Amino acid sequence: MGIKSYNPYTPSRRNMTGSDFNEITKKTPEKSLLDVKRKNAGRNNQGKITVRHQGGGNRQKYRVIDFKR
């Protein structure tokens, strides 16, 4: 595994390193094991906003894990 270094935009980040997991993970997850994570963005069953400042962001996926295998 490689070592990832960070740009020093704070004093603690100057000496910070982390693991690079590109040898043990694929670039993209298996498409048949992905499921859509649906958002409701702070809306109730009528579609009205009940919680403020919710919504937006990137689309997220839910990774299905088969524990019986």
N, CA, C and O atoms as a Tripos MOL2 file, in Angstrom:
@<TRIPOS>MOLECULE
protein
  276   275    69     0     0
PROTEIN
NO_CHARGES

@<TRIPOS>ATOM
      1 N           0.8390   -1.1840    0.0000 N.3       1 MET1
      2 CA          0.0000    0.0000    0.0000 C.3       1 MET1
      3 C           0.8770    1.2370    0.0000 C.2       1 MET1
      4 O           1.9140    1.2830    0.6610 O.2       1 MET1
      5 N           0.4510    2.2240   -0.7400 N.am      2 GLY2
      6 CA          1.1810    3.4770   -0.7910 C.3       2 GLY2
      7 C           0.8270    4.3840    0.3690 C.2       2 GLY2
      8 O          -0.1370    4.1530    1.0990 O.2       2 GLY2
      9 N           1.6300    5.4180    0.5190 N.am      3 ILE3
     10 CA          1.3990    6.3990    1.5800 C.3       3 ILE3
     11 C           0.9680    7.6970    0.9330 C.2       3 ILE3
     12 O           1.6210    8.1930    0.0140 O.2       3 ILE3
     13 N          -0.1280    8.2430    1.4120 N.am      4 LYS4
     14 CA         -0.6960    9.4670    0.8650 C.3       4 LYS4
     15 C          -0.2770   10.6290    1.7510 C.2       4 LYS4
     16 O          -0.4280   10.5660    2.9710 O.2       4 LYS4
     17 N           0.2490   11.6940    1.1450 N.am      5 SER5
     18 CA          0.6060   12.8900    1.9050 C.3       5 SER5
     19 C          -0.3760   13.9950    1.5580 C.2       5 SER5
     20 O          -0.9540   14.0060    0.4710 O.2       5 SER5
     21 N          -0.5600   14.9140    2.4770 N.am      6 TYR6
     22 CA         -1.5600   15.9560    2.3400 C.3       6 TYR6
     23 C          -0.9000   17.3060    2.1270 C.2       6 TYR6
     24 O           0.2510   17.5070    2.5160 O.2       6 TYR6
     25 N          -1.6220   18.2280    1.5120 N.am      7 ASN7
     26 CA         -1.1190   19.5850    1.3400 C.3       7 ASN7
     27 C          -1.1560   20.3240    2.6720 C.2       7 ASN7
     28 O          -2.1310   20.1950    3.4130 O.2       7 ASN7
     29 N          -0.1150   21.0990    2.9970 N.am      8 PRO8
     30 CA         -0.0510   21.7420    4.3170 C.3       8 PRO8
     31 C          -0.8200   23.0510    4.3810 C.2       8 PRO8
     32 O          -0.2260   24.1260    4.2970 O.2       8 PRO8
     33 N          -2.1260   22.9690    4.5280 N.am      9 TYR9
     34 CA         -2.8940   24.2030    4.7060 C.3       9 TYR9
     35 C          -3.1110   24.5220    6.1760 C.2       9 TYR9
     36 O          -3.6210   25.5970    6.4920 O.2       9 TYR9
     37 N          -2.7430   23.6290    7.0850 N.am     10 THR10
     38 CA         -2.6610   23.9230    8.5180 C.3      10 THR10
     39 C          -1.3560   23.3090    9.0230 C.2      10 THR10
     40 O          -0.8040   22.4320    8.3580 O.2      10 THR10
     41 N          -0.8480   23.7410   10.1730 N.am     11 PRO11
     42 CA          0.4060   23.1730   10.6700 C.3      11 PRO11
     43 C           0.3450   21.6690   10.9510 C.2      11 PRO11
     44 O           1.3480   20.9730   10.7900 O.2      11 PRO11
     45 N          -0.8000   21.1670   11.3640 N.am     12 SER12
     46 CA         -0.8840   19.7330   11.6410 C.3      12 SER12
     47 C          -0.9400   18.9080   10.3650 C.2      12 SER12
     48 O          -0.5360   17.7450   10.3650 O.2      12 SER12
     49 N          -1.4340   19.4900    9.2810 N.am     13 ARG13
     50 CA         -1.4920   18.7730    8.0110 C.3      13 ARG13
     51 C          -0.1230   18.6400    7.3590 C.2      13 ARG13
     52 O           0.0430   17.8220    6.4540 O.2      13 ARG13
     53 N           0.8500   19.4160    7.7880 N.am     14 ARG14
     54 CA          2.1710   19.4080    7.1500 C.3      14 ARG14
     55 C           2.8500   18.0520    7.2850 C.2      14 ARG14
     56 O           3.5120   17.6000    6.3510 O.2      14 ARG14
     57 N           2.6980   17.4020    8.4240 N.am     15 ASN15
     58 CA          3.3420   16.1100    8.6630 C.3      15 ASN15
     59 C           2.3580   14.9500    8.6200 C.2      15 ASN15
     60 O           2.7010   13.8370    9.0200 O.2      15 ASN15
     61 N           1.1420   15.1890    8.1420 N.am     16 MET16
     62 CA          0.1150   14.1580    8.1720 C.3      16 MET16
     63 C           0.2460   13.2310    6.9670 C.2      16 MET16
     64 O           0.4250   13.6890    5.8380 O.2      16 MET16
     65 N           0.1550   11.9310    7.2130 N.am     17 THR17
     66 CA          0.1530   10.9440    6.1410 C.3      17 THR17
     67 C          -0.9900    9.9710    6.3830 C.2      17 THR17
     68 O          -1.5170    9.8690    7.4910 O.2      17 THR17
     69 N          -1.3600    9.2630    5.3330 N.am     18 GLY18
     70 CA         -2.4330    8.2860    5.4420 C.3      18 GLY18
     71 C          -2.2090    7.1590    4.4570 C.2      18 GLY18
     72 O          -1.3500    7.2540    3.5790 O.2      18 GLY18
     73 N          -2.9700    6.1020    4.5970 N.am     19 SER19
     74 CA         -2.8330    4.9450    3.7240 C.3      19 SER19
     75 C          -3.5450    5.1930    2.4040 C.2      19 SER19
     76 O          -4.5950    5.8330    2.3520 O.2      19 SER19
     77 N          -2.9560    4.6770    1.3530 N.am     20 ASP20
     78 CA         -3.5510    4.7450    0.0280 C.3      20 ASP20
     79 C          -4.0520    3.3420   -0.3060 C.2      20 ASP20
     80 O          -3.2530    2.4180   -0.4510 O.2      20 ASP20
     81 N          -5.3640    3.1790   -0.4280 N.am     21 PHE21
     82 CA         -5.9620    1.8520   -0.5370 C.3      21 PHE21
     83 C          -6.1640    1.4080   -1.9850 C.2      21 PHE21
     84 O          -6.9910    0.5350   -2.2450 O.2      21 PHE21
     85 N          -5.4300    1.9890   -2.9270 N.am     22 ASN22
     86 CA         -5.7120    1.6710   -4.3300 C.3      22 ASN22
     87 C          -5.2680    0.2620   -4.7110 C.2      22 ASN22
     88 O          -5.7050   -0.2350   -5.7490 O.2      22 ASN22
     89 N          -4.4280   -0.4030   -3.9310 N.am     23 GLU23
     90 CA         -4.0270   -1.7680   -4.2600 C.3      23 GLU23
     91 C          -5.0620   -2.7960   -3.8100 C.2      23 GLU23
     92 O          -5.1340   -3.8850   -4.3800 O.2      23 GLU23
     93 N          -5.8630   -2.4670   -2.7940 N.am     24 ILE24
     94 CA         -6.8010   -3.4620   -2.2660 C.3      24 ILE24
     95 C          -8.2470   -3.1470   -2.6110 C.2      24 ILE24
     96 O          -9.1390   -3.9070   -2.2350 O.2      24 ILE24
     97 N          -8.5080   -2.0580   -3.3110 N.am     25 THR25
     98 CA         -9.8730   -1.7420   -3.7110 C.3      25 THR25
     99 C          -9.9220   -1.5040   -5.2080 C.2      25 THR25
    100 O          -8.9310   -1.1140   -5.8260 O.2      25 THR25
    101 N         -11.0930   -1.7450   -5.7820 N.am     26 LYS26
    102 CA        -11.3060   -1.4080   -7.1750 C.3      26 LYS26
    103 C         -11.6510    0.0700   -7.2780 C.2      26 LYS26
    104 O         -12.0170    0.7040   -6.2880 O.2      26 LYS26
    105 N         -11.5340    0.6000   -8.4590 N.am     27 LYS27
    106 CA        -11.8340    2.0180   -8.6510 C.3      27 LYS27
    107 C         -13.3230    2.2920   -8.5090 C.2      27 LYS27
    108 O         -13.7230    3.2840   -7.8990 O.2      27 LYS27
    109 N         -14.1350    1.4200   -9.0670 N.am     28 THR28
    110 CA        -15.5810    1.5930   -8.9710 C.3      28 THR28
    111 C         -16.1770    0.3480   -8.3240 C.2      28 THR28
    112 O         -15.6870   -0.7520   -8.5780 O.2      28 THR28
    113 N         -17.2010    0.4770   -7.5060 N.am     29 PRO29
    114 CA        -17.8070   -0.7040   -6.8900 C.3      29 PRO29
    115 C         -18.5920   -1.5260   -7.9120 C.2      29 PRO29
    116 O         -18.9530   -1.0340   -8.9810 O.2      29 PRO29
    117 N         -18.8460   -2.7750   -7.5640 N.am     30 GLU30
    118 CA        -19.6030   -3.6650   -8.4430 C.3      30 GLU30
    119 C         -21.0230   -3.1390   -8.5930 C.2      30 GLU30
    120 O         -21.7170   -2.8890   -7.6070 O.2      30 GLU30
    121 N         -21.4410   -2.9740   -9.8420 N.am     31 LYS31
    122 CA        -22.7010   -2.2860  -10.0950 C.3      31 LYS31
    123 C         -23.9120   -3.1030   -9.6660 C.2      31 LYS31
    124 O         -24.9450   -2.5350   -9.3100 O.2      31 LYS31
    125 N         -23.7990   -4.4350   -9.6940 N.am     32 SER32
    126 CA        -24.9450   -5.2520   -9.3040 C.3      32 SER32
    127 C         -25.1580   -5.2550   -7.7920 C.2      32 SER32
    128 O         -26.2250   -5.6520   -7.3220 O.2      32 SER32
    129 N         -24.1550   -4.8150   -7.0230 N.am     33 LEU33
    130 CA        -24.2770   -4.7790   -5.5670 C.3      33 LEU33
    131 C         -24.6060   -3.3920   -5.0470 C.2      33 LEU33
    132 O         -24.5330   -3.1560   -3.8410 O.2      33 LEU33
    133 N         -24.9670   -2.4690   -5.9290 N.am     34 LEU34
    134 CA        -25.3250   -1.1190   -5.5110 C.3      34 LEU34
    135 C         -26.8290   -0.9430   -5.5440 C.2      34 LEU34
    136 O         -27.5150   -1.5080   -6.3960 O.2      34 LEU34
    137 N         -27.3310   -0.1610   -4.6160 N.am     35 ASP35
    138 CA        -28.7460    0.1550   -4.5630 C.3      35 ASP35
    139 C         -28.8740    1.6570   -4.3480 C.2      35 ASP35
    140 O         -27.9640    2.2830   -3.8030 O.2      35 ASP35
    141 N         -29.9800    2.2360   -4.7660 N.am     36 VAL36
    142 CA        -30.1720    3.6750   -4.6670 C.3      36 VAL36
    143 C         -30.5430    4.0340   -3.2370 C.2      36 VAL36
    144 O         -31.4050    3.3930   -2.6350 O.2      36 VAL36
    145 N         -29.9010    5.0480   -2.7000 N.am     37 LYS37
    146 CA        -30.2630    5.5760   -1.3840 C.3      37 LYS37
    147 C         -31.1450    6.7890   -1.6250 C.2      37 LYS37
    148 O         -30.6680    7.8390   -2.0540 O.2      37 LYS37
    149 N         -32.4290    6.6400   -1.3460 N.am     38 ARG38
    150 CA        -33.3790    7.6960   -1.6730 C.3      38 ARG38
    151 C         -33.3960    8.7650   -0.5940 C.2      38 ARG38
    152 O         -33.2560    8.4770    0.5950 O.2      38 ARG38
    153 N         -33.5690    9.9960   -1.0310 N.am     39 LYS39
    154 CA        -33.5970   11.1280   -0.1110 C.3      39 LYS39
    155 C         -35.0170   11.6710   -0.0090 C.2      39 LYS39
    156 O         -35.7910   11.5770   -0.9620 O.2      39 LYS39
    157 N         -35.3560   12.2340    1.1370 N.am     40 ASN40
    158 CA        -36.6400   12.9160    1.2290 C.3      40 ASN40
    159 C         -36.4610   14.3990    1.5050 C.2      40 ASN40
    160 O         -37.4330   15.1530    1.4430 O.2      40 ASN40
    161 N         -35.2500   14.8350    1.8080 N.am     41 ALA41
    162 CA        -34.8850   16.2570    1.8910 C.3      41 ALA41
    163 C         -35.7590   17.0360    2.8520 C.2      41 ALA41
    164 O         -36.1260   18.1760    2.5690 O.2      41 ALA41
    165 N         -36.1020   16.4330    3.9940 N.am     42 GLY42
    166 CA        -36.8540   17.1380    5.0160 C.3      42 GLY42
    167 C         -38.3170   17.3150    4.7040 C.2      42 GLY42
    168 O         -38.9590   18.2210    5.2350 O.2      42 GLY42
    169 N         -38.8650   16.4530    3.8400 N.am     43 ARG43
    170 CA        -40.2680   16.5690    3.4710 C.3      43 ARG43
    171 C         -41.0610   15.3980    4.0450 C.2      43 ARG43
    172 O         -40.5330   14.2970    4.2020 O.2      43 ARG43
    173 N         -42.3340   15.6460    4.3570 N.am     44 ASN44
    174 CA        -43.1780   14.6010    4.9240 C.3      44 ASN44
    175 C         -43.9330   13.8890    3.8090 C.2      44 ASN44
    176 O         -43.5880   14.0340    2.6360 O.2      44 ASN44
    177 N         -44.9740   13.1110    4.1680 N.am     45 ASN45
    178 CA        -45.7010   12.3430    3.1630 C.3      45 ASN45
    179 C         -46.5380   13.2230    2.2440 C.2      45 ASN45
    180 O         -46.9630   12.7670    1.1830 O.2      45 ASN45
    181 N         -46.7860   14.4780    2.6290 N.am     46 GLN46
    182 CA        -47.5130   15.3940    1.7540 C.3      46 GLN46
    183 C         -46.5820   16.1580    0.8170 C.2      46 GLN46
    184 O         -47.0500   16.8660   -0.0740 O.2      46 GLN46
    185 N         -45.2910   16.0240    1.0050 N.am     47 GLY47
    186 CA        -44.3360   16.7390    0.1720 C.3      47 GLY47
    187 C         -43.9870   18.1140    0.6840 C.2      47 GLY47
    188 O         -43.2790   18.8630    0.0110 O.2      47 GLY47
    189 N         -44.4700   18.4610    1.8630 N.am     48 LYS48
    190 CA        -44.1840   19.7790    2.4260 C.3      48 LYS48
    191 C         -42.8890   19.7410    3.2240 C.2      48 LYS48
    192 O         -42.5560   18.7280    3.8390 O.2      48 LYS48
    193 N         -42.1650   20.8480    3.2090 N.am     49 ILE49
    194 CA        -40.9170   20.9460    3.9540 C.3      49 ILE49
    195 C         -41.2380   21.0550    5.4390 C.2      49 ILE49
    196 O         -41.9130   21.9910    5.8690 O.2      49 ILE49
    197 N         -40.7510   20.0910    6.2230 N.am     50 THR50
    198 CA        -40.9600   20.1110    7.6630 C.3      50 THR50
    199 C         -39.6600   20.3520    8.4190 C.2      50 THR50
    200 O         -39.6960   20.7700    9.5760 O.2      50 THR50
    201 N         -38.5160   20.0980    7.7930 N.am     51 VAL51
    202 CA        -37.2070   20.3460    8.3950 C.3      51 VAL51
    203 C         -36.4440   21.2580    7.4520 C.2      51 VAL51
    204 O         -36.2880   20.9490    6.2700 O.2      51 VAL51
    205 N         -35.9730   22.3730    7.9690 N.am     52 ARG52
    206 CA        -35.2920   23.3400    7.1190 C.3      52 ARG52
    207 C         -33.8390   22.9370    6.8660 C.2      52 ARG52
    208 O         -33.2520   22.1480    7.6060 O.2      52 ARG52
    209 N         -33.2850   23.5020    5.8030 N.am     53 HIS53
    210 CA        -31.8670   23.3780    5.4350 C.3      53 HIS53
    211 C         -31.4750   21.9390    5.1030 C.2      53 HIS53
    212 O         -30.3320   21.5470    5.3400 O.2      53 HIS53
    213 N         -32.3800   21.1630    4.5690 N.am     54 GLN54
    214 CA        -32.0770   19.7980    4.1590 C.3      54 GLN54
    215 C         -32.1120   19.7280    2.6390 C.2      54 GLN54
    216 O         -32.7410   20.5610    1.9850 O.2      54 GLN54
    217 N         -31.4360   18.7350    2.0860 N.am     55 GLY55
    218 CA        -31.5130   18.4910    0.6570 C.3      55 GLY55
    219 C         -30.2480   18.8750   -0.0700 C.2      55 GLY55
    220 O         -29.3340   19.4690    0.5010 O.2      55 GLY55
    221 N         -30.2130   18.5220   -1.3510 N.am     56 GLY56
    222 CA        -29.0460   18.7940   -2.1690 C.3      56 GLY56
    223 C         -27.9680   17.7450   -1.9520 C.2      56 GLY56
    224 O         -28.2410   16.6490   -1.4630 O.2      56 GLY56
    225 N         -26.7550   18.0890   -2.3150 N.am     57 GLY57
    226 CA        -25.6280   17.1830   -2.1340 C.3      57 GLY57
    227 C         -25.4850   16.2190   -3.2890 C.2      57 GLY57
    228 O         -26.3020   16.1990   -4.2090 O.2      57 GLY57
    229 N         -24.4330   15.4170   -3.2280 N.am     58 ASN58
    230 CA        -24.1690   14.4370   -4.2610 C.3      58 ASN58
    231 C         -25.0950   13.2390   -4.1020 C.2      58 ASN58
    232 O         -25.6010   12.9620   -3.0140 O.2      58 ASN58
    233 N         -25.3020   12.5450   -5.1940 N.am     59 ARG59
    234 CA        -26.1290   11.3450   -5.1570 C.3      59 ARG59
    235 C         -25.3500   10.2280   -4.4750 C.2      59 ARG59
    236 O         -24.1860    9.9910   -4.8000 O.2      59 ARG59
    237 N         -25.9840    9.5440   -3.5360 N.am     60 GLN60
    238 CA        -25.3180    8.4960   -2.7770 C.3      60 GLN60
    239 C         -25.9050    7.1420   -3.1300 C.2      60 GLN60
    240 O         -27.0780    7.0250   -3.4860 O.2      60 GLN60
    241 N         -25.0690    6.1290   -3.0250 N.am     61 LYS61
    242 CA        -25.4780    4.7580   -3.2700 C.3      61 LYS61
    243 C         -25.3620    3.9700   -1.9800 C.2      61 LYS61
    244 O         -24.6100    4.3390   -1.0780 O.2      61 LYS61
    245 N         -26.1130    2.8830   -1.9000 N.am     62 TYR62
    246 CA        -26.0820    1.9780   -0.7660 C.3      62 TYR62
    247 C         -25.4600    0.6790   -1.2470 C.2      62 TYR62
    248 O         -25.9570    0.0700   -2.1950 O.2      62 TYR62
    249 N         -24.3740    0.2440   -0.6070 N.am     63 ARG63
    250 CA        -23.6910   -0.9630   -1.0450 C.3      63 ARG63
    251 C         -24.2860   -2.1730   -0.3290 C.2      63 ARG63
    252 O         -24.2460   -2.2590    0.8990 O.2      63 ARG63
    253 N         -24.8370   -3.1020   -1.1030 N.am     64 VAL64
    254 CA        -25.4880   -4.2880   -0.5600 C.3      64 VAL64
    255 C         -24.4150   -5.3310   -0.2600 C.2      64 VAL64
    256 O         -23.5890   -5.6420   -1.1180 O.2      64 VAL64
    257 N         -24.4290   -5.8720    0.9620 N.am     65 ILE65
    258 CA        -23.4700   -6.8970    1.3680 C.3      65 ILE65
    259 C         -24.2300   -8.1950    1.5870 C.2      65 ILE65
    260 O         -25.1990   -8.2360    2.3440 O.2      65 ILE65
    261 N         -23.7840   -9.2600    0.9180 N.am     66 ASP66
    262 CA        -24.4210  -10.5640    1.0380 C.3      66 ASP66
    263 C         -23.7270  -11.3370    2.1570 C.2      66 ASP66
    264 O         -22.6450  -11.8880    1.9500 O.2      66 ASP66
    265 N         -24.3460  -11.3820    3.3500 N.am     67 PHE67
    266 CA        -23.7340  -12.0550    4.4880 C.3      67 PHE67
    267 C         -23.9200  -13.5710    4.4320 C.2      67 PHE67
    268 O         -23.2480  -14.2950    5.1670 O.2      67 PHE67
    269 N         -24.8140  -14.0630    3.5800 N.am     68 LYS68
    270 CA        -25.0720  -15.4960    3.5070 C.3      68 LYS68
    271 C         -24.0660  -16.2220    2.6190 C.2      68 LYS68
    272 O         -24.0410  -17.4530    2.5860 O.2      68 LYS68
    273 N         -23.2460  -15.4730    1.9070 N.am     69 ARG69
    274 CA        -22.3180  -16.0870    0.9780 C.3      69 ARG69
    275 C         -21.1080  -16.6490    1.6950 C.2      69 ARG69
    276 O         -20.2160  -17.2070    1.0570 O.2      69 ARG69
@<TRIPOS>BOND
     1     1     2 1
     2     2     3 1
     3     3     4 2
     4     3     5 am
     5     5     6 1
     6     6     7 1
     7     7     8 2
     8     7     9 am
     9     9    10 1
    10    10    11 1
    11    11    12 2
    12    11    13 am
    13    13    14 1
    14    14    15 1
    15    15    16 2
    16    15    17 am
    17    17    18 1
    18    18    19 1
    19    19    20 2
    20    19    21 am
    21    21    22 1
    22    22    23 1
    23    23    24 2
    24    23    25 am
    25    25    26 1
    26    26    27 1
    27    27    28 2
    28    27    29 am
    29    29    30 1
    30    30    31 1
    31    31    32 2
    32    31    33 am
    33    33    34 1
    34    34    35 1
    35    35    36 2
    36    35    37 am
    37    37    38 1
    38    38    39 1
    39    39    40 2
    40    39    41 am
    41    41    42 1
    42    42    43 1
    43    43    44 2
    44    43    45 am
    45    45    46 1
    46    46    47 1
    47    47    48 2
    48    47    49 am
    49    49    50 1
    50    50    51 1
    51    51    52 2
    52    51    53 am
    53    53    54 1
    54    54    55 1
    55    55    56 2
    56    55    57 am
    57    57    58 1
    58    58    59 1
    59    59    60 2
    60    59    61 am
    61    61    62 1
    62    62    63 1
    63    63    64 2
    64    63    65 am
    65    65    66 1
    66    66    67 1
    67    67    68 2
    68    67    69 am
    69    69    70 1
    70    70    71 1
    71    71    72 2
    72    71    73 am
    73    73    74 1
    74    74    75 1
    75    75    76 2
    76    75    77 am
    77    77    78 1
    78    78    79 1
    79    79    80 2
    80    79    81 am
    81    81    82 1
    82    82    83 1
    83    83    84 2
    84    83    85 am
    85    85    86 1
    86    86    87 1
    87    87    88 2
    88    87    89 am
    89    89    90 1
    90    90    91 1
    91    91    92 2
    92    91    93 am
    93    93    94 1
    94    94    95 1
    95    95    96 2
    96    95    97 am
    97    97    98 1
    98    98    99 1
    99    99   100 2
   100    99   101 am
   101   101   102 1
   102   102   103 1
   103   103   104 2
   104   103   105 am
   105   105   106 1
   106   106   107 1
   107   107   108 2
   108   107   109 am
   109   109   110 1
   110   110   111 1
   111   111   112 2
   112   111   113 am
   113   113   114 1
   114   114   115 1
   115   115   116 2
   116   115   117 am
   117   117   118 1
   118   118   119 1
   119   119   120 2
   120   119   121 am
   121   121   122 1
   122   122   123 1
   123   123   124 2
   124   123   125 am
   125   125   126 1
   126   126   127 1
   127   127   128 2
   128   127   129 am
   129   129   130 1
   130   130   131 1
   131   131   132 2
   132   131   133 am
   133   133   134 1
   134   134   135 1
   135   135   136 2
   136   135   137 am
   137   137   138 1
   138   138   139 1
   139   139   140 2
   140   139   141 am
   141   141   142 1
   142   142   143 1
   143   143   144 2
   144   143   145 am
   145   145   146 1
   146   146   147 1
   147   147   148 2
   148   147   149 am
   149   149   150 1
   150   150   151 1
   151   151   152 2
   152   151   153 am
   153   153   154 1
   154   154   155 1
   155   155   156 2
   156   155   157 am
   157   157   158 1
   158   158   159 1
   159   159   160 2
   160   159   161 am
   161   161   162 1
   162   162   163 1
   163   163   164 2
   164   163   165 am
   165   165   166 1
   166   166   167 1
   167   167   168 2
   168   167   169 am
   169   169   170 1
   170   170   171 1
   171   171   172 2
   172   171   173 am
   173   173   174 1
   174   174   175 1
   175   175   176 2
   176   175   177 am
   177   177   178 1
   178   178   179 1
   179   179   180 2
   180   179   181 am
   181   181   182 1
   182   182   183 1
   183   183   184 2
   184   183   185 am
   185   185   186 1
   186   186   187 1
   187   187   188 2
   188   187   189 am
   189   189   190 1
   190   190   191 1
   191   191   192 2
   192   191   193 am
   193   193   194 1
   194   194   195 1
   195   195   196 2
   196   195   197 am
   197   197   198 1
   198   198   199 1
   199   199   200 2
   200   199   201 am
   201   201   202 1
   202   202   203 1
   203   203   204 2
   204   203   205 am
   205   205   206 1
   206   206   207 1
   207   207   208 2
   208   207   209 am
   209   209   210 1
   210   210   211 1
   211   211   212 2
   212   211   213 am
   213   213   214 1
   214   214   215 1
   215   215   216 2
   216   215   217 am
   217   217   218 1
   218   218   219 1
   219   219   220 2
   220   219   221 am
   221   221   222 1
   222   222   223 1
   223   223   224 2
   224   223   225 am
   225   225   226 1
   226   226   227 1
   227   227   228 2
   228   227   229 am
   229   229   230 1
   230   230   231 1
   231   231   232 2
   232   231   233 am
   233   233   234 1
   234   234   235 1
   235   235   236 2
   236   235   237 am
   237   237   238 1
   238   238   239 1
   239   239   240 2
   240   239   241 am
   241   241   242 1
   242   242   243 1
   243   243   244 2
   244   243   245 am
   245   245   246 1
   246   246   247 1
   247   247   248 2
   248   247   249 am
   249   249   250 1
   250   250   251 1
   251   251   252 2
   252   251   253 am
   253   253   254 1
   254   254   255 1
   255   255   256 2
   256   255   257 am
   257   257   258 1
   258   258   259 1
   259   259   260 2
   260   259   261 am
   261   261   262 1
   262   262   263 1
   263   263   264 2
   264   263   265 am
   265   265   266 1
   266   266   267 1
   267   267   268 2
   268   267   269 am
   269   269   270 1
   270   270   271 1
   271   271   272 2
   272   271   273 am
   273   273   274 1
   274   274   275 1
   275   275   276 2
@<TRIPOS>SUBSTRUCTURE
     1 MET1         2 RESIDUE 1 A MET
     2 GLY2         6 RESIDUE 1 A GLY
     3 ILE3        10 RESIDUE 1 A ILE
     4 LYS4        14 RESIDUE 1 A LYS
     5 SER5        18 RESIDUE 1 A SER
     6 TYR6        22 RESIDUE 1 A TYR
     7 ASN7        26 RESIDUE 1 A ASN
     8 PRO8        30 RESIDUE 1 A PRO
     9 TYR9        34 RESIDUE 1 A TYR
    10 THR10       38 RESIDUE 1 A THR
    11 PRO11       42 RESIDUE 1 A PRO
    12 SER12       46 RESIDUE 1 A SER
    13 ARG13       50 RESIDUE 1 A ARG
    14 ARG14       54 RESIDUE 1 A ARG
    15 ASN15       58 RESIDUE 1 A ASN
    16 MET16       62 RESIDUE 1 A MET
    17 THR17       66 RESIDUE 1 A THR
    18 GLY18       70 RESIDUE 1 A GLY
    19 SER19       74 RESIDUE 1 A SER
    20 ASP20       78 RESIDUE 1 A ASP
    21 PHE21       82 RESIDUE 1 A PHE
    22 ASN22       86 RESIDUE 1 A ASN
    23 GLU23       90 RESIDUE 1 A GLU
    24 ILE24       94 RESIDUE 1 A ILE
    25 THR25       98 RESIDUE 1 A THR
    26 LYS26      102 RESIDUE 1 A LYS
    27 LYS27      106 RESIDUE 1 A LYS
    28 THR28      110 RESIDUE 1 A THR
    29 PRO29      114 RESIDUE 1 A PRO
    30 GLU30      118 RESIDUE 1 A GLU
    31 LYS31      122 RESIDUE 1 A LYS
    32 SER32      126 RESIDUE 1 A SER
    33 LEU33      130 RESIDUE 1 A LEU
    34 LEU34      134 RESIDUE 1 A LEU
    35 ASP35      138 RESIDUE 1 A ASP
    36 VAL36      142 RESIDUE 1 A VAL
    37 LYS37      146 RESIDUE 1 A LYS
    38 ARG38      150 RESIDUE 1 A ARG
    39 LYS39      154 RESIDUE 1 A LYS
    40 ASN40      158 RESIDUE 1 A ASN
    41 ALA41      162 RESIDUE 1 A ALA
    42 GLY42      166 RESIDUE 1 A GLY
    43 ARG43      170 RESIDUE 1 A ARG
    44 ASN44      174 RESIDUE 1 A ASN
    45 ASN45      178 RESIDUE 1 A ASN
    46 GLN46      182 RESIDUE 1 A GLN
    47 GLY47      186 RESIDUE 1 A GLY
    48 LYS48      190 RESIDUE 1 A LYS
    49 ILE49      194 RESIDUE 1 A ILE
    50 THR50      198 RESIDUE 1 A THR
    51 VAL51      202 RESIDUE 1 A VAL
    52 ARG52      206 RESIDUE 1 A ARG
    53 HIS53      210 RESIDUE 1 A HIS
    54 GLN54      214 RESIDUE 1 A GLN
    55 GLY55      218 RESIDUE 1 A GLY
    56 GLY56      222 RESIDUE 1 A GLY
    57 GLY57      226 RESIDUE 1 A GLY
    58 ASN58      230 RESIDUE 1 A ASN
    59 ARG59      234 RESIDUE 1 A ARG
    60 GLN60      238 RESIDUE 1 A GLN
    61 LYS61      242 RESIDUE 1 A LYS
    62 TYR62      246 RESIDUE 1 A TYR
    63 ARG63      250 RESIDUE 1 A ARG
    64 VAL64      254 RESIDUE 1 A VAL
    65 ILE65      258 RESIDUE 1 A ILE
    66 ASP66      262 RESIDUE 1 A ASP
    67 PHE67      266 RESIDUE 1 A PHE
    68 LYS68      270 RESIDUE 1 A LYS
    69 ARG69      274 RESIDUE 1 A ARG
